Each structure stands twice: as C-alpha cells, then as structure tokens.
Amino acid sequence: MESPTASTTTPNTDGVLDTTRALPAEASVVIIGAGVMGAAIAYHLAERGVSDIVIVERDTPGAGSTSKAAGGVRCQFSDEVNIALAARGLEVLRNFETDFGVDIDLVSNGYLFLLDNDDDVRAFTDNVALQQRMGLDSRMLTLAEVAELAPFVNTEGLIAGAFNPGDGHCTPEAVVAGFVTAARERGVTVVKNCEVAGFDTDGRTDRRATSVITNQGPISCEQVVVAAGAWSGPIGDMAGVDLPVKPLRREIMVSEPVDFDTSRMPFTIDFSTSYYVHPEGSGLLFGCPDEVDDWSFNDKRDPNWLATLAEHIEARTPELGEVEAKHGWAGLYEMTPDHNALIGEAEERPGFFYACGFSGHGFLMGPAVGEVVADLMTGRAPFVDVAAMDKRRFATTGLRKELNVI
Ligand SMILES: Cc1cc2nc3c(=O)[nH]c(=O)nc-3n(C[C@H](O)[C@H](O)[C@H](O)COP(=O)(O)OP(=O)(O)OC[C@H]3O[C@@H](n4cnc5c(N)ncnc54)[C@H](O)[C@@H]3O)c2cc1C
C-alpha cells in the first residue's frame, strides 16, 4: 500500500438540509440524536400522525457514527430478530430513491464472509440454514467458488465462504438526509447544535412527562427516545437508566481510483480478523480493527492503523496491495455485552424509550428500527417481536449473543 495522504475528510452530512430551528418549550416526543436511528424514528412517528416531534442533535444530522459507517447492508446474521430487521431495512433501501427521492448509491454485489476455521464454518452453516428458512438466498461457498467470485482473495488458510447475493452497501449520510427531509416535511423539528445535559422529572419517576435539559434550554415532553449511538450510556445515566453501551473505535481508508474492474466485487470480509474491503466509487474502501482495541470516546485516527491495515491487505488480498490511500476517518462502534441492540421502554421510567447499542451494524438496521420503535411508542405491534432486545435481558434471560459481528 502506498503512503497515505493524511486527510481526515469525512462526508458532509448537513448537505441540503436547513435544520436550524429554535428549541420549542414543549413537544410530544423528544428524540435525542439525529443519526440513522433518530431520523428514521422521527419519520415513522410523523407518518403515524404524531405531532410536535423534536429531534435534538448535538452536532448536525448524521454527524455521529452513521456518517462514519462503511455503508454495508447485509442480512447475514445469527439472530433471527437481526435477520428480520436487516431484511426489512434492505427492502427500504432498495426502494429508497423512489420513496424518498434521494439516490443512496446502492450497490448490490453481495456480502462474502471468508472463513478459516471449523468452528466458524459450523456456525455459519447453521446461520445460513436459518437465513434460508427466513427466505434469504444466502449460501455456503466452496473455496473454488470463493476464488471465482473474488479472484483478488488469497484463499490460503481458508476453509469456506458464506455469501448472500442480495447484500451490498450504500451511502449512509444520503439515507439520513432522506429520512430527515421526509420527517421535516411531515412537521418534525430538528434542532442542531443542541446537546442534552440532563433530565428534570421533579423527583418523580411514576409519570411520563419529563423535561429534557439542553444547552439551548429545557424542553418538556411526554416521551423521550435515546438514539444517541455510542453516547447513549452517559445519557441513560443522566436519567438513572442503565444503558450498557460502550464506545469502540474503528477506522476506514478510501483509496484513489483503481485501474481494474470492481463492478462485481462483493463486500468481502475476512471473518476471523474483521478486515474488509468493498468498492467505493472508482476506488476501494478498506476497514479493520485497531491492533489494540480502544474502548473510549476517542475518534481520532491512530497513526499506526494504516500499517495494521497494510498487513491485512498483504495477507488476505495481496493483489490490492498497490492501491494508494486517498483519505480516511475513525468513528465509534456502540458495543453492548452481547453485541445485540437495546430496543425498548425503560421499565423504571415510563415514556423513556431507547434504540441504541447496535454494535457496529446499526446503519443497515436503522430503516427497520425506526418503524419498530415508532410502533412501540404508538402502541402498535411491530412486524417483528423485539421484546428480546429489551435491556432487561441482562437481569433476566441473560446475554443474547449475535455472532456475526465485524
Ligand atoms: C468505521 C465504522 C464502520 C461502520 N460500518 C457499518 C456498516 O458497514 N454497516 C452498518 O450497518 N453499520 C456500520 N457501522 C455502525 C453504524 O455506523 C452505527 O451502528 C449506526 O450509525 C448507529 O446509528 P445511530 O443513529 O444509533 O447513532 P449515531 O449515528 O452515532 O447518531 C447518534 C447521534 O447522537 C448525537 N448525540 C450524542 N450525544 C448527544 C447529546 N448529549 N445530545 C444530543 N445529541 C447527541 C450524536 O451527535 C449523533 O449524531 C460502522 C461504524 C463505524 C464507526
């Protein structure tokens, strides 16, 4: 890999949106965070006829983890709730341009997992069977099939692959822009540069009304939704609600244009190392973990990370070793103890909802989670039962592990 230009450019997510509004004194619902979750929840609540919805966003819409995502959209999960959410999300994204009038650059070249040990092959074989029962086309691949589909992969040390042709990737900030614009058209107020600093419930926890304290003043409301991604834990603490979400830094590098055909290249993941690559415009997008995990809110790039990435490229996709780095960025995953999301209403604080902890795969789930959370908040039965994602599981049924985490 050639030496990088150390640009820290990240996509501009504010785009065409005029989100500057004064903070109202009252709302029916306050949504904290305008990432893909907050934007989709607001849109779906407004679609259900809820009025006086306000999103408070510390920065600008999409500026959190959503704009840092690799844009991967896949249905290959081990947990059937996640498969259902992902499949619904993908359906929304396939129709996004028609329904929301925004081109999200969806590329549907599939997701290819590369597997190098028997335990993973057994687990993926079971998961693929579950995905097939749920109507997906995913399948296990032999090494010959892997080599045919992804000739740039060094198959040495691999045993098999898993592939779903319908998976792919798209542009996260375009999805946020689509949801925010549609939400605003339906009357939602989006207040940017508005940071939540606490809650005032007058010492009572037995009623729905609360006051959300922000740097622009208080706003009282009936319902609150924490959709603050990696920052959800501290916001839960402000309300006395335990949301076990921990930030974990991840980085991405986008290359200069490449001179070979990437038009059929799948989103390719070396599962045991979490190294991945997919086409991005006329170049490639690469990602992998830091050599040593950084469990903090530090989202600055690590100068050593490119050397770690270069080792993965050399080991698994040596043919891509000559690409030149163009720019890159770091962002935060929002990890939970079992790598499954937290979705529900806090039993200790009626009216206090949460949708967070998506553990690095929340972008693809956002469109479906928006719908599900809006259903929960308006007393409707969602298309999939997400009761198992309630945070109470840690004290009752225990961890509910999602295995396919990158
Ligand atoms: C490098 C990287 C690659 C990724 N790749 C993928 C991928 O390929 N596919 C995938 O599905 N997912 C991916 N993810 C994960 C994905 O980005 C997240 O799961 C998803 O974006 C979470 O969306 P969100 O709306 O919950 O959070 P966010 O997008 O982080 O939004 C939360 C918002 O809350 C705001 N906020 C925080 N604190 C406050 C406060 N006190 N007051 C007001 N507002 C506040 C933040 O500014 C932010 O805008 C990736 C993440 C990273 C970092």
The ligand as an ORCA input file, in Angstrom:
! r2SCAN-3c Opt
* xyz 0 1
  C     -15.894      2.762     10.985
  C     -17.327      2.292     11.114
  C     -17.861      1.466     10.130
  C     -19.194      1.035     10.239
  N     -19.719      0.280      9.212
  C     -21.005     -0.106      9.280
  C     -21.593     -0.835      8.200
  O     -20.929     -1.120      7.204
  N     -22.897     -1.194      8.304
  C     -23.650     -0.895      9.415
  O     -24.829     -1.266      9.456
  N     -23.126     -0.186     10.433
  C     -21.830      0.211     10.396
  N     -21.285      0.911     11.434
  C     -22.109      1.151     12.627
  C     -23.080      2.272     12.390
  O     -22.378      3.432     11.999
  C     -23.894      2.541     13.669
  O     -24.380      1.333     14.199
  C     -25.079      3.441     13.353
  O     -24.678      4.525     12.581
  C     -25.736      3.912     14.643
  O     -26.660      4.912     14.304
  P     -27.268      5.802     15.459
  O     -28.244      6.718     14.815
  O     -27.732      4.919     16.545
  O     -26.005      6.592     16.062
  P     -25.229      7.873     15.512
  O     -25.170      7.942     14.044
  O     -23.935      7.924     16.254
  O     -26.161      9.072     15.976
  C     -26.231      9.472     17.327
  C     -26.312     10.989     17.351
  O     -26.497     11.406     18.684
  C     -25.849     12.646     18.842
  N     -25.616     12.876     20.260
  C     -24.737     12.250     21.077
  N     -24.804     12.751     22.322
  C     -25.749     13.704     22.302
  C     -26.272     14.590     23.281
  N     -25.835     14.580     24.561
  N     -27.242     15.451     22.916
  C     -27.719     15.495     21.650
  N     -27.248     14.673     20.682
  C     -26.275     13.789     20.992
  C     -24.568     12.476     18.047
  O     -24.020     13.723     17.660
  C     -25.029     11.641     16.857
  O     -25.317     12.410     15.718
  C     -19.982      1.398     11.351
  C     -19.443      2.246     12.328
  C     -18.137      2.699     12.214
  C     -17.572      3.601     13.271
*
